[in-house]
Amino acid sequence: MHNLLALIALFAYSVASLRILAYRREGARHRHHISWFAWLLLAVLGGSAIELIVHAKTVGFFEAARAVTFTILVFGARGNVARLLRSA
């Protein structure tokens, strides 16, 4: 069970970081503070994926759920980090 959760978390972190990395702005404004936050989010998500690969540890349900939640949010915003930060 723990290996399955680790694979789910690894896949979710990898897919979310690749989606942020593949974002195309297509006419959107460039804001430096948003791009720095996107870089930080990409580093954290990618680092989490690398950490799961290098240091095989037990992954609980909530860490896997957190990874899937991040992935759903990133794909809902289509990789646009500014849209993630925008208040409703």
C-alpha positions as CSV (number, residue, x, y, z in Angstrom):
1,M,0.0,0.0,0.0
2,H,2.8,2.4,0.9
3,N,4.6,1.8,-2.4
4,L,1.4,2.5,-4.3
5,L,0.9,5.8,-2.5
6,A,4.6,6.7,-3.1
7,L,4.1,6.1,-6.8
8,I,0.9,8.2,-6.9
9,A,2.7,11.0,-5.1
10,L,5.7,10.8,-7.4
11,F,3.6,10.8,-10.5
12,A,1.5,13.7,-9.2
13,Y,4.5,15.8,-8.3
14,S,6.2,15.1,-11.6
15,V,3.1,15.9,-13.7
16,A,2.4,19.2,-11.8
17,S,6.0,20.4,-12.1
18,L,6.1,19.5,-15.8
19,R,2.8,21.4,-16.4
20,I,4.2,24.5,-14.7
21,L,7.4,24.1,-16.7
22,A,5.4,23.9,-20.0
23,Y,3.2,26.9,-19.4
24,R,3.0,29.4,-22.3
25,R,1.9,32.9,-21.5
26,E,0.4,33.7,-24.9
27,G,0.0,37.4,-24.4
28,A,-0.3,37.5,-20.6
29,R,1.7,40.1,-18.7
30,H,5.0,39.1,-17.2
31,R,5.2,39.9,-13.5
32,H,8.5,39.3,-11.8
33,H,7.1,38.4,-8.4
34,I,4.7,35.8,-9.9
35,S,7.6,34.3,-12.0
36,W,9.7,34.0,-8.9
37,F,6.8,32.2,-7.1
38,A,6.3,29.9,-10.0
39,W,10.0,29.1,-10.0
40,L,9.8,28.4,-6.2
41,L,6.7,26.2,-6.7
42,L,8.4,24.3,-9.5
43,A,11.5,23.8,-7.4
44,V,9.5,22.5,-4.4
45,L,7.3,20.2,-6.5
46,G,10.3,18.9,-8.5
47,G,12.4,18.5,-5.4
48,S,9.6,16.5,-3.8
49,A,9.6,14.2,-6.8
50,I,13.4,13.8,-6.7
51,E,13.3,13.2,-2.9
52,L,10.8,10.4,-3.4
53,I,13.1,8.8,-6.1
54,V,16.3,9.2,-4.1
55,H,15.1,8.5,-0.6
56,A,12.5,5.8,-0.7
57,K,10.4,6.4,2.3
58,T,6.9,5.5,3.4
59,V,4.4,7.8,2.1
60,G,1.1,8.2,3.9
61,F,-2.3,8.8,2.5
62,F,-2.3,12.6,3.3
63,E,1.0,13.2,1.4
64,A,-0.3,11.4,-1.6
65,A,-3.6,13.3,-1.4
66,R,-1.6,16.6,-1.1
67,A,0.3,15.8,-4.2
68,V,-2.8,15.0,-6.1
69,T,-4.5,18.2,-4.9
70,F,-1.5,20.3,-6.0
71,T,-1.7,18.6,-9.4
72,I,-5.5,19.2,-9.7
73,L,-5.0,22.9,-8.8
74,V,-2.1,23.4,-11.3
75,F,-4.1,21.7,-14.1
76,G,-7.2,23.7,-13.2
77,A,-5.2,26.9,-13.6
78,R,-3.6,25.4,-16.8
79,G,-0.1,25.9,-15.3
80,N,-0.7,29.6,-14.8
81,V,0.6,30.3,-11.3
82,A,-0.8,33.8,-11.3
83,R,-4.3,32.3,-11.6
84,L,-3.5,30.1,-8.6
85,L,-2.7,33.2,-6.5
86,R,-5.7,35.3,-7.8
87,S,-8.3,35.8,-5.1
88,A,-11.9,35.1,-6.0
